[in-house]
Amino acid sequence: MNPIETQWHQLKTHEIAGQMFDNEYDLAIAVMDGMKTRSQAGEYTLERFIFTAVFK
């Protein structure tokens, strides 16, 4: 299993388990908040990348 899959599983199991989201934006915010919580608990640095979509 890819290491990121383990982190995704932990995030779903602990940070966002049992929550319902009305839209993808709310889910994205919950994922970012969960990652921040996990990084603080694990005492590691979290770096956020911002991607810009280009539509033609």
C-alpha atoms as an extended CHARMM CRD file, in Angstrom:
* protein
*
        56  EXT
         1         1  MET       CA              0.0000000000        0.0000000000        0.0000000000  PROA      1               0.0000000000
         2         2  ASN       CA              1.1980000000        3.5010000000       -0.8280000000  PROA      2               0.0000000000
         3         3  PRO       CA              2.1170000000        5.4510000000        2.3770000000  PROA      3               0.0000000000
         4         4  ILE       CA             -0.4190000000        8.1870000000        1.5800000000  PROA      4               0.0000000000
         5         5  GLU       CA             -3.1800000000        5.5640000000        1.6390000000  PROA      5               0.0000000000
         6         6  THR       CA             -2.3950000000        4.8320000000        5.2840000000  PROA      6               0.0000000000
         7         7  GLN       CA             -2.6390000000        8.5220000000        6.1130000000  PROA      7               0.0000000000
         8         8  TRP       CA             -5.9150000000        8.8560000000        4.1820000000  PROA      8               0.0000000000
         9         9  HSD       CA             -7.3340000000        5.8730000000        6.0930000000  PROA      9               0.0000000000
        10        10  GLN       CA             -6.3250000000        7.4130000000        9.4390000000  PROA      10              0.0000000000
        11        11  LEU       CA             -7.8100000000       10.7710000000        8.4370000000  PROA      11              0.0000000000
        12        12  LYS       CA            -11.1300000000        9.1670000000        7.4620000000  PROA      12              0.0000000000
        13        13  THR       CA            -11.2000000000        6.9780000000       10.5750000000  PROA      13              0.0000000000
        14        14  HSD       CA            -10.3040000000        9.6160000000       13.1540000000  PROA      14              0.0000000000
        15        15  GLU       CA            -10.7800000000       13.1620000000       11.8880000000  PROA      15              0.0000000000
        16        16  ILE       CA            -13.8030000000       13.0650000000        9.5850000000  PROA      16              0.0000000000
        17        17  ALA       CA            -15.5550000000        9.8400000000       10.6060000000  PROA      17              0.0000000000
        18        18  GLY       CA            -19.3130000000       10.1060000000       10.9390000000  PROA      18              0.0000000000
        19        19  GLN       CA            -19.5610000000       13.5660000000        9.4080000000  PROA      19              0.0000000000
        20        20  MET       CA            -21.8990000000       14.4350000000        6.5600000000  PROA      20              0.0000000000
        21        21  PHE       CA            -20.9680000000       17.0930000000        4.0160000000  PROA      21              0.0000000000
        22        22  ASP       CA            -23.3870000000       19.1330000000        1.9450000000  PROA      22              0.0000000000
        23        23  ASN       CA            -20.8300000000       19.7780000000       -0.7880000000  PROA      23              0.0000000000
        24        24  GLU       CA            -17.2610000000       19.1310000000       -1.8810000000  PROA      24              0.0000000000
        25        25  TYR       CA            -16.0680000000       22.4380000000       -0.4630000000  PROA      25              0.0000000000
        26        26  ASP       CA            -17.1220000000       21.4620000000        3.0730000000  PROA      26              0.0000000000
        27        27  LEU       CA            -15.4030000000       18.0930000000        2.6370000000  PROA      27              0.0000000000
        28        28  ALA       CA            -12.2220000000       19.8070000000        1.4260000000  PROA      28              0.0000000000
        29        29  ILE       CA            -12.2030000000       22.1320000000        4.4520000000  PROA      29              0.0000000000
        30        30  ALA       CA            -12.7220000000       19.1640000000        6.8030000000  PROA      30              0.0000000000
        31        31  VAL       CA             -9.8390000000       17.2860000000        5.1620000000  PROA      31              0.0000000000
        32        32  MET       CA             -7.5150000000       20.2990000000        5.4920000000  PROA      32              0.0000000000
        33        33  ASP       CA             -8.5150000000       20.7950000000        9.1370000000  PROA      33              0.0000000000
        34        34  GLY       CA             -8.0230000000       17.0900000000        9.8150000000  PROA      34              0.0000000000
        35        35  MET       CA             -4.5660000000       17.1280000000        8.2490000000  PROA      35              0.0000000000
        36        36  LYS       CA             -3.6280000000       20.1290000000       10.3710000000  PROA      36              0.0000000000
        37        37  THR       CA             -4.8410000000       18.3410000000       13.5080000000  PROA      37              0.0000000000
        38        38  ARG       CA             -2.8760000000       15.1980000000       12.6020000000  PROA      38              0.0000000000
        39        39  SER       CA              0.2930000000       17.1860000000       11.9040000000  PROA      39              0.0000000000
        40        40  GLN       CA              0.0700000000       18.9800000000       15.2510000000  PROA      40              0.0000000000
        41        41  ALA       CA             -0.5580000000       15.7330000000       17.1450000000  PROA      41              0.0000000000
        42        42  GLY       CA              2.2970000000       14.0060000000       15.3170000000  PROA      42              0.0000000000
        43        43  GLU       CA              4.5620000000       17.0390000000       15.6670000000  PROA      43              0.0000000000
        44        44  TYR       CA              5.4160000000       17.2300000000       11.9910000000  PROA      44              0.0000000000
        45        45  THR       CA              5.2720000000       20.0680000000        9.5070000000  PROA      45              0.0000000000
        46        46  LEU       CA              2.3890000000       20.2330000000        7.0930000000  PROA      46              0.0000000000
        47        47  GLU       CA              2.8970000000       22.0830000000        3.8340000000  PROA      47              0.0000000000
        48        48  ARG       CA             -0.0890000000       23.0230000000        1.7210000000  PROA      48              0.0000000000
        49        49  PHE       CA              0.1750000000       23.1770000000       -2.0380000000  PROA      49              0.0000000000
        50        50  ILE       CA             -2.2460000000       25.3120000000       -4.0130000000  PROA      50              0.0000000000
        51        51  PHE       CA             -3.0170000000       24.1290000000       -7.5270000000  PROA      51              0.0000000000
        52        52  THR       CA             -4.5570000000       26.3580000000      -10.1280000000  PROA      52              0.0000000000
        53        53  ALA       CA             -6.8830000000       24.7070000000      -12.6000000000  PROA      53              0.0000000000
        54        54  VAL       CA             -6.7390000000       25.8450000000      -16.1910000000  PROA      54              0.0000000000
        55        55  PHE       CA             -9.8930000000       25.3680000000      -18.2290000000  PROA      55              0.0000000000
        56        56  LYS       CA             -9.9730000000       25.7710000000      -21.9760000000  PROA      56              0.0000000000
